[in-house]
Every structure is written in C-alpha cells, then in structure tokens.
Amino acid sequence: MVGMKMVLIVNILTNRMDLDIPAMEARWKKLWSEESIYATEIGHSEREKCFSIDTPPPTISGKMHMGHAFSYPHQDFIARYKRLRGYSVFYPWGFDDNGLPTERYTEKSLGIKGERTDLGEFIRLCMQESAKAEEELKKNWMDLGISADFSHAYRTFSEASMKISQSMFLDLVEKRRVYREEGPTIRCPTCRTAISQIDLKDINQSSEFVYVRFMGKEGGVLIATTRPELMGACVAVAVNPSDERYSGFIGKKVTVPVYGYTVDIIADDLVAMDKGTGAEMVCTFGDQNDIYLWRKHGLSTRIILDDFGKFKEEAGIIKGLTVREGRKRIIEELEHLKVVEKIERVRHSVNAHERCDTPVEFGISKQWYVKVLDIREELKASAHSAQWIPIHMRVRIDNWIDGLKWDWGISRQRFLGVPFPVWYCRKCGETVYAEKDNLPVDPRTYAGKIACPKCGSSDLDPETDVMDTWATSSLSPRLALIPEGLFPSLYPMDARFQGHDIISTWAFTTIVRSFIHDGISPWKSILISGNVYDPQGQKMSKSRGNIIEPADLVNEYGADAVRYWASTALPGEDIKVREQDFVRGKRTVIKIFNASKLVAMLSGDAATPAVPEAKHPINAGIISGLNDLIVKVTDLMDSYQFSRARSEIDNFFWNIYCDNYLEMAKGIVNRSQEIGSDTREEFGRILRYVLLQIMKMYAPVMPFITEEVYHSLNLGPEKSIHLEKWPLPSGNVSEKSGAAEFGYILQVLSAVRSFKTSKKLSMGSHIDSLTIMGDKAILERYREEVMAVMNIGSLSFQQSQELQVREG
C-alpha cells in the first residue's frame, strides 16, 4: 500500500497533470460574475479603509493590444491585493467612446463619412458601433482576469458624462479660466479640425531644403527653407541681430519671389545663425516659431492654406493644390526664375497629429482655450504633491509644462463630442451660456427657447464646435465617482495607473482640471508603465508585421501566464514580448496545480488551521521562512513593487516549498509507522496552511489557478480566495531552533546539488554513495529525507565544522 502511494506521488511530481486551463478559467469567471465577487461595496466605510483607482478608459476604436495586456494588469494586481488587505476597493471601468477615434472607427466599420451623414444619425451610428465594440473589449478584459466592477462602467460620451463635462465647462467660465479667441490655430488637414499642443507628436520626414535668393535694392539675401510652398504667406525675413553677415540688411526690404511683394528684414535672437544660411522666412504660418515672431513683431497676415490643407485663391499659381503638390509646383517656378541656389535632401522633425501622423498646418480661427500658461508653476506644484512611481517619470510632466507655448485649445470641428453649452446672440454679439439645470444640452439640435440675457433677443446661433475628448477624459475621477455618489468621500482618488506616452495628455489635463476646479492633485499616487516591444526590441506595428495579439497568448498559455509576463517589469520599465516569460508563467501554473495535488494526497482529511502549531523542526522551519516571506511581500506590494514581490514568492514556492519542504514532507509522512499519527497530522495541517498563504500571495497576479487550488483542496470557507484575508506572520512556532535546523538542511541539499553540478549530473540523477561532513547529529535525523530528495543510494556522515560533500 505504501509502495503504491509512493508511485502515485512520484508521478504527480514528475508528470504534467491534466489541467484544462480554458475550462478552469471559464469556471471561475462564471463564479466571479454570478456571485458578484468584485462588486463595489463602499457604503459607509471609513475613508482610510477605502482604496480608489482612476482607471484609464480605453478607446473603443479597436481591440485590446499588447500595451493593454501589459499595463492594465498592474492596476488589477493592486486592486486584488488591497481587497485581500481588507480595503473596500472602488475599481470602476471606463470606455472612451468620445470624439475622433470613435468617428473613424464607425466610418471604417460602416463605410460611411460623417460629413455626408445627417448629424443625429451619425451620432446614433457611432453609439451603436461603440456599444458593440465595448462588449467585445469587456470580454477581453474579463478573459484576462481583470477584476473591475464592470456593472458600474462609465462612458466618456453619455448623458451622465456630458452633464458633468458641460457643468465643469461652466465652472471654468465662472472662474474665468476659459475664453474664446481668434488667433493662430493648429489644424490637422486629414481630420479637418483644430487640435491643441497636447495632440502633437514629432515625426521625422524626408524633404527638400531649398536655398532661395530674395532680392532688394541693397542686394540679395539667401534664405533656406523646407516650406517653399508657403512663399506666398511670407510676411518677413528674419535674421539674428548678432549675425554680422546681415548687419547691413536689418530694416531693409526684399521682394518675395514668384509673388512680387516686398517684406521687411527683421532681427530676432530666436533665429539660429548656424541653421541654413542664418536667414529665414517668417510665414503665416509654417510652424510655432513663425507664430512667435508674428506676434512679437506685429507682422501682417497672409493665409494661403484652407482648413482642408488646400491652397486658397491668394496662393496664386498653386491655388487648389495640396501641400505636396504645391511644393513641387513652386520649386519648379523658383527654378524657372533662376533664384534657387541649391536644393539639399534632408530629414527633419515636423509636428504631426498623434491620431493620424499627418503633419499639421497652422491657420487663424476662433477657438475655445483653457488658460494654463499663467499657472505653470502652480500646475507643477500640484503634480509634485502626488507620489510619482517611479519618481524619475515626474520630470516628464515638468518638462511638458515648462515647454508649453499655447493655452490648451479644447474646441474641435467634428461631429461626435460633448457640445459646448453655448449660443451667440446675433443682435448684440453676447455669448449665451446654458443654465446648469438644463444640462446636458446640444445647442446644435436644441429646440427649446433661449433668450439673450443682455438684450433679450431669441435670435441665437448655436456653437457648432464640440469639446476635445481630453476636455472630458480629464474629468475621469468625476466621471467615475459622481454617478455613484462617491465624489465627496473618495476624491482625490488613491491611484492613477497609466502609460508614460500619455503623461502630456491624460495626466497633464487631469492635473489642470483638478487644480482649477478644486485646487488639489486628482490622486495620491500615479504609477507609470513602460512600453511594450517585440522580442527584438522593436515597436510593434502593422507595417513591421510584428503585431502579437493578446487573445492568442491567452489561448495558448492562459490568462495567468499573460498576467505573469505583465508582472516581470517594474513600474516605468519597458518590456519585451518574450516567449520564455509566458512559458515560465504557464510552468508556474502547472507547478502550483501539481503541488496542490501532492498536498492533497499527503494531508488527507486534515483541516487548514487558522493558526499553525509547528512542533516538528521541518515545519517550524517552513513557517519561519513563510513569515519572512509574508513581511517582504507585504512591504513590496504596499510600495507598488509587484514585480519584486512576485519574484520573492516564486523563489520561496519553487526553491523552498516545492524542491525541499514538499520532498522532505513526503518522505516523513510516508514513514507512517515510524513517525506516529500526531506528526503525520501536524504535517497535513502545515502543508495546507503554507499552501494557502502562498496562494493568497500569488492570487493578485494569478487569480485563476489560485482559485482552482483554493476550491479543489477546500482551503477556506469563503466563496472565493479573493475574499480571503491577506496572510499575517504567525508567531506560533514551538521550536525556535527548528528554523535554524531547517535552514541547515537546506544548506545540505544545496551542497549536494552543487556537487551534482560539478560532476555534470542532473538533479534527478542517482548517486550510489555519498559522504557528507557537517553536524552529524542533525544529519542523522534527516538521513532518509536527504537520501530521498537527492536520490542517493547510500549516505554516510562525518563530524565537521565545515559542510562538505564528497563521493563514496
């Protein structure tokens, strides 16, 4: 009977058990949903017993990508950990279905164009398509084991969100922090809308650096430009006042080639003497430097590009052409006039719209702006009042704020978006704002009566622009908390998790809104995740053909393995998608499953004790090591170092618990006639107790397999392991010397393993005979365990102060 039992145990340790991972995941997803395991239960909990997460709402304009699969589990690790620590966790979910991304997604899905569709119908179709996409995304997140309360999901374009966004816009009006002004505007020709500085990114592109001579009465000035197509928008030629080459030209006039009008030569320190010829065109507008010089020197305005990136009547010979077409045509004309000295091919950085990578253009129009330039230092102080993890990421928000050149433009010439609650009186020109009690309202379709408060006229024009999506997403703490009635009690929120690529957008705008509206930082901590790269360290893109789908990885390795991979990087660190990380994760899942089967076999009918009583030295030793682990992992999780915490658990589980303790316990328990029933029962209880504590610590990272083990071994009374309490160190170790004795045996086993390595033997290989020199009394007590664990035929001991191992 004992022999049969030993064969079964060996099989469990050496073979993969039949673990149907998809079936296991489906089983526990069903339980979590039906039992509302992750439902928000804040109620009247004291604030210090609550933990709230400002969840990043993913856009619905696509499916989950590897960046999501990497960063979103991070917040889930902490949410699950905080629940186990006894906190009431507010972990809402959001969907960013607002603005241009949803428009583009709908147009692509249905083969339509917003500008050719009735406004109301287009918005309805956008909502229809986003609802479908949200269901698919919700399934993706649940498949990944995300424990958010999806029953309280918010959307950035909904009646509730619109009311909050419009209400806070009116608060900006009351605080005199928003204004409408005609001035230079950044425009995206592809998206056909004004955008703001936060929507820009730099891209490198190849272009021509054209050297053109502007002639004047005192001679010619050679300028170099990458925008010759804007020749007709030139309003000055600028040089540096310290540049001796042009000291005699400042204040003189030169003629603009092709167009024939004259402009002044002005001096400004902004001009780089070592760029091109040191003389440059000032156009309205080629870039942000043009805008600066135009404003500073009070220059005239010549706008030759329309809102759609085509040249206007004023552009003359390039009228109706695109920018690229106009550049080619104007160069041809300049060469015909023999004013081109040379043309160089260069690669240079240009501003592009981050949504579509289109190089932006600059024009003049009326837009709404939030004032930020005059409070830059206050915004930095507000950002600094939150804990940044890692701290070095905080410099990015500082650099962004220091580099601001514009107030925040929040109006967009699009269809889907939160409307401005604004009308304009035709009679007296007054700006008319909606009453807060009437929100939400869409002035574009509003059929009620509105009268101008200044002159009483009801002849009003609606504002047709909509708010930028960041103008609403920046209110995410309010969007999540206000509908649940939790804003007064949970704001500011405890933690924001986000990528470093949106520090200048989502983090910045949320800090702006919270400072202006409330005078505080929106969260206590902000955790920044890194980027995801392919195995070669390259960015993943369709053009490179290296896209990896998270769903495929979940199907192949299981959700726990994907989450395990996500836990291998610290906050702020970039990560590669490496197969070995997913393999290691799946191996850990299988190892946990197999270890649990062995524990079930060895422990029999033993109950899992709330407090362990360890009399046997081996049990005292494992409890002592477990206590140290609990303290370490708790400290690491409290400081959001989940990667290091998981590494500590791995080391203990694989190297201490499985490779050593379980092997020794197996040998002891199976000598049933020698050890007596009390010792056997003690081992049964300790085996289960230690496994339960390990499962609790693994649970935030690997929720599925830990739930499986919890139920299959009936380790506790809760409906779910995720409703258990986080482990605490146990003080109930009977023999303090037991920990030292266990530690000594671990050293012995390590020494034998080193001996095998030196002989180029595998760890499982058999050794006929071995001599160990050390503490002979301890070694004699664990003769059988050492022989069984290390597969030794004959073992002899010699007393020695120094631990040594030799053959024979």
Buried (B, 14 or more C-beta within 10 A) or exposed (E): EEEEBBEEBEEBBEEEEEBEBEEBBEBBBEBBEEEEBBEBEBEEBEEEEBBBBBBBBBBBBEBBBBBBBBBBBBBBBBBBBBBBBEBBBBBBBBBBBBBBBBBBBBBEBBEBEBEEBEBEEBBEBBBEBBEEBBEEBBEBBBBBBBBBBBEBBBBBBBEEBBBBBBBBBBBBBEEEBBBBEEBBBBBBBBBBBBBBBBBBBEBEEEBBBBBBBBBBEEEBBBBBBBBBBBBBBBBBBBBBEEBEBBEEBBEBBBBBBBBEEBBBBBBBEEBEBEEBBBBBBBBBBBBBBBBBBBEEBEBEEBBBBBBEBBBBEEBBBBBEBBBEBBBBBBBEBBEEEEBBBEBEEEEEEBBBBBBEEBBBBBBBBEBBBBBBEEBBEBBBEBBEBBBBBBEEBBEBBBEBBEEBEBBBBBBBBBBBBBBBBBBBBBEEEBBBBBEEEEBBBBBBEBEEEBBBEEEEBEEBEBBBBBBBBBBBBBBBBBBBBBBBEBBEBBBBBBBBBBBBBBBBBBBBBBBBBBBBBBEBBBBBBBBBBBBBBBEEEEEBEEEEEBEBEBBEBBEEBBBBBBBBBBBBBBBBEEBBBBEEBBBBBBBBBBBBBBBBBBBBBBBEEBEBBEEBBBBBBBBBBBBBBBBBBBEBBBEBBEEBBBBBBBBBBBEBBBEBBBBBBBBBBBBBBBBBEEBEEEBBBBBBBBBBBBBBBBBBBBBBBBBBBBBBBBBEBEBBEEBBBBBBEBBEBBEEBBBEEBBBBBEBBBEBBBBBBEBBEEEEBEEEEEBEEBBBBBBBEBBEBBBBBBBBBBBBEEBEBEEEEEBEBEEE
